[in-house]
Amino acid sequence: MTPLQRILIVDDGDRDADAALSAELAELGYASVTASLDAADEVLAVIPTPSAIVVQIPRGASAASRARFQNLADRLSERRGDAGPPVIVVDAASLSASGAFARILESQVGTGAFAGPAR
């Protein structure tokens, strides 16, 4: 059996059911680990390299909060370079459209990601 691809989700730590990406990732055939913005570096240090890192800017985030999330994404992109997993920044407010996250993930990780686990 092929292991599931893993995605790291970085959010603000407030995980309302309507804003959680983990359920959507599971439906797409991914395993996920969710970490708060403040714990992202520590989590990345102890988990296997993920297939992608999703930085989720919360709904109604202030400009200062948005900047913190974007700074993390920029830093992770620079550190990982071209060979590392993609760092995908998503705004929680823009994910309300059905299938929006799947389309974003597919464009960054590839269509092969949606094959799901081998049976």
TAJO-V485034 format. One record per residue. N is the residue number from 0. RES is the residue in one letter. SS is DSSP state (H for helix, E for strand, - for the rest). PHI is phi in radians with two decimals (* if undefined). NEAR is the number of other ideal C-beta (glycine too) atoms within 12 Angstrom. Layout:
BEGIN
n->N res->RES ss->SS phi->PHI near->NEAR
n->N res->RES ss->SS phi->PHI near->NEAR
END
This chain:
BEGIN
n->0 res->M ss->- phi->* near->7
n->1 res->T ss->- phi->-1.41 near->13
n->2 res->P ss->- phi->-1.20 near->13
n->3 res->L ss->- phi->-1.18 near->23
n->4 res->Q ss->E phi->-1.22 near->30
n->5 res->R ss->E phi->-1.85 near->29
n->6 res->I ss->E phi->-2.14 near->40
n->7 res->L ss->E phi->-1.68 near->44
n->8 res->I ss->E phi->-1.88 near->47
n->9 res->V ss->E phi->-1.93 near->41
n->10 res->D ss->E phi->-2.38 near->39
n->11 res->D ss->- phi->-1.56 near->30
n->12 res->G ss->- phi->1.56 near->19
n->13 res->D ss->- phi->-1.71 near->19
n->14 res->R ss->- phi->-1.82 near->21
n->15 res->D ss->- phi->-1.21 near->16
n->16 res->A ss->- phi->-1.00 near->10
n->17 res->D ss->- phi->-1.36 near->15
n->18 res->A ss->- phi->-1.94 near->29
n->19 res->A ss->- phi->-1.32 near->25
n->20 res->L ss->- phi->-1.56 near->37
n->21 res->S ss->H phi->-1.07 near->25
n->22 res->A ss->H phi->-1.15 near->18
n->23 res->E ss->H phi->-1.13 near->29
n->24 res->L ss->H phi->-1.10 near->34
n->25 res->A ss->H phi->-1.06 near->20
n->26 res->E ss->H phi->-1.11 near->17
n->27 res->L ss->- phi->-1.50 near->32
n->28 res->G ss->- phi->1.62 near->28
n->29 res->Y ss->E phi->-1.92 near->33
n->30 res->A ss->E phi->-1.65 near->25
n->31 res->S ss->E phi->-2.43 near->34
n->32 res->V ss->E phi->-2.17 near->31
n->33 res->T ss->E phi->-1.97 near->32
n->34 res->A ss->E phi->-2.30 near->31
n->35 res->S ss->E phi->-1.32 near->24
n->36 res->L ss->H phi->-0.94 near->32
n->37 res->D ss->H phi->-1.23 near->15
n->38 res->A ss->H phi->-1.81 near->21
n->39 res->A ss->H phi->-0.99 near->34
n->40 res->D ss->H phi->-1.10 near->19
n->41 res->E ss->H phi->-1.15 near->15
n->42 res->V ss->H phi->-1.14 near->25
n->43 res->L ss->H phi->-1.07 near->27
n->44 res->A ss->H phi->-1.26 near->13
n->45 res->V ss->H phi->-1.98 near->14
n->46 res->I ss->- phi->-1.78 near->23
n->47 res->P ss->- phi->-1.06 near->17
n->48 res->T ss->- phi->-0.97 near->21
n->49 res->P ss->- phi->-1.34 near->34
n->50 res->S ss->- phi->-1.25 near->33
n->51 res->A ss->E phi->-2.80 near->39
n->52 res->I ss->E phi->-2.09 near->42
n->53 res->V ss->E phi->-1.86 near->43
n->54 res->V ss->E phi->-1.76 near->41
n->55 res->Q ss->E phi->-1.76 near->46
n->56 res->I ss->E phi->-1.35 near->33
n->57 res->P ss->- phi->-1.19 near->31
n->58 res->R ss->- phi->-1.02 near->21
n->59 res->G ss->- phi->1.18 near->15
n->60 res->A ss->- phi->-1.15 near->25
n->61 res->S ss->- phi->-1.24 near->13
n->62 res->A ss->H phi->-1.06 near->11
n->63 res->A ss->H phi->-1.15 near->11
n->64 res->S ss->H phi->-1.16 near->24
n->65 res->R ss->H phi->-1.01 near->24
n->66 res->A ss->H phi->-1.12 near->16
n->67 res->R ss->H phi->-1.09 near->25
n->68 res->F ss->H phi->-1.14 near->35
n->69 res->Q ss->H phi->-1.15 near->24
n->70 res->N ss->H phi->-1.08 near->21
n->71 res->L ss->H phi->-1.07 near->34
n->72 res->A ss->H phi->-1.05 near->30
n->73 res->D ss->H phi->-1.10 near->17
n->74 res->R ss->H phi->-1.12 near->20
n->75 res->L ss->H phi->-1.15 near->32
n->76 res->S ss->H phi->-1.08 near->23
n->77 res->E ss->H phi->-1.12 near->13
n->78 res->R ss->H phi->-1.16 near->20
n->79 res->R ss->H phi->-1.46 near->20
n->80 res->G ss->- phi->1.16 near->11
n->81 res->D ss->- phi->-1.24 near->10
n->82 res->A ss->- phi->-1.45 near->9
n->83 res->G ss->- phi->-1.48 near->18
n->84 res->P ss->- phi->-1.18 near->29
n->85 res->P ss->E phi->-1.16 near->30
n->86 res->V ss->E phi->-1.86 near->35
n->87 res->I ss->E phi->-1.92 near->33
n->88 res->V ss->E phi->-1.73 near->31
n->89 res->V ss->E phi->-2.22 near->38
n->90 res->D ss->E phi->-1.71 near->27
n->91 res->A ss->H phi->-0.93 near->30
n->92 res->A ss->H phi->-1.15 near->17
n->93 res->S ss->H phi->-1.46 near->17
n->94 res->L ss->H phi->-1.59 near->29
n->95 res->S ss->H phi->-1.25 near->15
n->96 res->A ss->- phi->-1.22 near->13
n->97 res->S ss->- phi->-1.04 near->9
n->98 res->G ss->- phi->1.41 near->15
n->99 res->A ss->H phi->-1.08 near->19
n->100 res->F ss->H phi->-1.16 near->35
n->101 res->A ss->H phi->-1.04 near->24
n->102 res->R ss->H phi->-1.15 near->20
n->103 res->I ss->H phi->-1.11 near->28
n->104 res->L ss->H phi->-1.11 near->35
n->105 res->E ss->H phi->-1.04 near->22
n->106 res->S ss->H phi->-1.20 near->17
n->107 res->Q ss->H phi->-1.67 near->24
n->108 res->V ss->H phi->-1.78 near->30
n->109 res->G ss->- phi->2.01 near->15
n->110 res->T ss->H phi->-1.22 near->14
n->111 res->G ss->H phi->-1.09 near->14
n->112 res->A ss->H phi->-1.17 near->29
n->113 res->F ss->H phi->-1.63 near->22
n->114 res->A ss->H phi->-1.24 near->17
n->115 res->G ss->- phi->1.36 near->19
n->116 res->P ss->- phi->-1.25 near->17
n->117 res->A ss->- phi->-1.23 near->10
n->118 res->R ss->- phi->-1.96 near->7
END
